[in-house]
Amino acid sequence: MIISLRNINKNYDTGRMQVPVLFDINLDVEEGEYLAIMGPSGSGKTTLMNIIGCLDSATSGSYILNGENVFEKSDNQLAELRNRSIGFVFQNFNLLPRETALENVALPMLYAGVRKKERREKAAEALTRMGLGERMDFLPGQLSGGQKQRVAIARAMAMRPPILLADEPTGALDTASGRQIMELFSELNDEGVTIIMITHEPEIADCAKRRMLIRDGRLSEGKDFFGGPAHE
C-alpha cells in the first residue's frame, strides 16, 4: 500500500468546544490506483484530502505514506515528504499571478534545491507535454481556465511524485476543458501515477477506477453518491 489510514479522527478546536469533522476513517490505496472520493459540501472531504496530503494532522489515528509514519515527522520532515511524494492540483489553480507559466511550474524544484538550468528545462518539458509549449512565458491572467489547470498539473508533476492529489480539479472549468483534464489524469494514471481525486460531480468521479463516498465525516465504499449501487 502506498497510503494507509487507520482510525483517523479529526476535531477542530473552536476555543469553546471540540467540533468533530472526521470519524474513524480507514483507507488503503495501492500504488497505481485511481480513486475518486465523492461528497457534498461540508462532508469532510477537503479535510480528509488535507490529511492525506500532509497539510493537516489528525486528532487521532495512524497514517503510513509510502512506508513512512506521517504522524512521527517534524514540520521540516513533512515538507520534504510532501515535496518528493505528492503533487497537488486545486480547483482554483493556486498559481502565482506575477510569475510566468514556466516560473510557476519550476517553483517546487526551486524549493527542492534543483539548479536553475535543470529546473527550467524540466518545467519547459512538463509544459510542452501539457500542450503549452507556446504559452511558457504567459502570466496566469493571460491563460484560459483550462490552460491554467494544465499549468497546475505540470507544476504538480514537476518533481515526478508517485501520488497526485486533486481537489475539485474541474470545478472552475467549462465542460470541454474539464474533459481534457480528465483525459490527462487518465494518461498519468496509465503511466503509474497514483491519483486521488475529490469531487462532488458523479460524471467526474466516473473517470476514476474506484469510487468512495464521504458523508458527515464517514467514509464508505461501494455506494453511489445518491445512495444506490456504485457505477462500474
N, C-alpha and C positions, 0 to 999 in steps of 0.2 A: 504494500500500500504506500502510495506517495503522500496521502493525507489520512490521518486517523484521529477523529474527535471522539472523546468518551465523556458522557455525562456532563456536557457543557451547560452551565447555568450562567446567566448574566443579569445582574441587578444594577440599576442606576441609583446613585445616592443623590436625592434632591436637597439634602440638608435637613429635611424634616422626616423623611421616610425613605425606605428602600423600595424602588419600583422594579419588579421583575419583568424582564423582556424575553429571555430565552429559558426554556425548561428542558433539562435532561436531553440535550441534543447529542445523538450518536450518528456519526457519518464516516464511512470509509470510501475513499476514492482511489481507484487503481491508476497506475501510470498509463497515460494514453486515453483515459476516459474523456467523454464529452457530456457533461452533466448540466442540466438546467434546473434551477431551484425557483419555483414559482410561488407567488404570494401576493396578496393585496397590500395596499398601503397600510403601514402600522403593524405588519405581521411579524416583524423582526428580521426580515431578510437582509437588510443592509447591515444591521448589527452583526449578523452571522457572517456576512462577507468580510466585514472589518476584522473579525476574529480570525477567520481563515487566512486573511492577508497580513496578519501580524500588525495590524494598525490599531487594534484594541485588544484588551485582555479579558478573559472570562473571570467571573466571580469564583467559580469552582469548576473542576473537571480537569481533563488532560488533553494535550494536543501534540501529536507527533507529526512533524513535517519532514518528509524525505529522510526519515531516520533520526531526526533531532527533536529533543524535547523543547518545544517553544517556550513553555512557561518557566523554564530554568534559565533563559537567556537574559542578559543585561540589555539595556536600550541600544547600546552600540552593536552588540551581537545580533539583535533583532534587525537592525538596519542593514547589516551585512547579509543576513539570511534572506531578507526581502529582496535585496538588490540582485542576488545571484539566483534566487529560486522562483520569484514571482513577478509577472508583468501585470500591470493594471490598465483597464480600459473603463472609462466612466461615461455616463450619459452626456455630461456637459464638456467633455473632451479634456478639460484642465490643461490647456496649452497656455504657455506664456505669451501674452499678446504682442510684446515688443521684440520677440525672438522669431527668427525665420523658422520655416518647417525643418530645415536641416539642423538648426541650433536646438530646437525642441527635441528632436529625436536623439541628438548627441548628448543631451543632458544627463541621463543615467550613467553613461560611460564616463563623463566628467567626474561624477561622484565616486565612480569605481576606480579612478586613477588611470584610466586609459589615456595614452598620449594623444595630443590634438590631431595629428595627421591620421592616426588609425581610427579615432572615433568619427572624424568627418568622412572617411572612406566607408566605414560601416554604416553610418547614418545615410549616406547617399545610396548605398546598395539597398538598404531597407526601404527607402522611399521609392526607388526605382521599381522594386518588386511590388509595391503598392500602387503602381501606376502613376506616381507623382514625380517622375524624373524631371519634368519640366516645371515643377512647382516648388523646387527646393528652396529658392530664395524668396518665396512669398511669405508674408506675415499671415497669421491666422485670420485676420479680418478680410484678407483678400481671397479666402478659400470658401467653398460651399460647405454645408454641414457634412456631407458625405466625405469630402476631401479632408476636413478637419479630423473626422473619426479615423480615416486611414492614416493620417499623421500620428494620431494617438496610438494606433495599433503598431505602427512602425517603431514608435518610442518604447512601447511595452515589450516588444520583442528584440530590442537593440542588443541586449545582453544575452540573448538566446536562453531565457529562463525556461525550465521544463513545465511551468504552470502559468496559465493565463486566466486572470480573474476579470470578469466583465460585469459591471453593474448597470443594467438597463442600457446596453450599448447602442440600441436603435431608437431609444425613447425620444431623441431630439431630431430624428431623421425622417424624411419622406419615405414612402413605401419602396420606391426603386432603390434609393440609397441603402435602406435597411437590408434589402435583399442582397445587395452587393457585399455588405459587411458580413452577412451570414455565410455567403459563399467563401469569403476569406477565412472565416473561422473554420469552416469545413476543411479547407486546404491545409491550414495549420494543424488541425487535429489529425488529418491523414498523414502528416509528417511526424506525428508522435507527440505533439504538444497536448498536455492535459488542460482541458478547458472547463471552467466552472462559470456558469452564466446565471445572473439574477435577472428575472423578468416577471412582469405581470401579464404578458401577452402570450396566449396559448399558441398562436401561429409561429411566434419566435421560439418558444420552448420546443416546438415540434422539430426544429432543426437539430436539436441535441439527440444523442443516442440513449440517454437516460433522463428521466424526469422525477423530481421530488417536489413535494408541496410543503410550504410552511404557513401555518395559520396560528395566530395567537401565541407565537413563540415556540410552537411544537412542530417538529419536522417529521414527515411521514413519506412513505414511498408507495407507488402503485395506485395512486388515485389521481383523477383528473382535477383540474383547477375548479371545476364546477361540481365536483363530488362524485362523478361517475367513473367508470373504468378508464384506466390510462390509455392514451393513444399508443399504438405500436408503429 
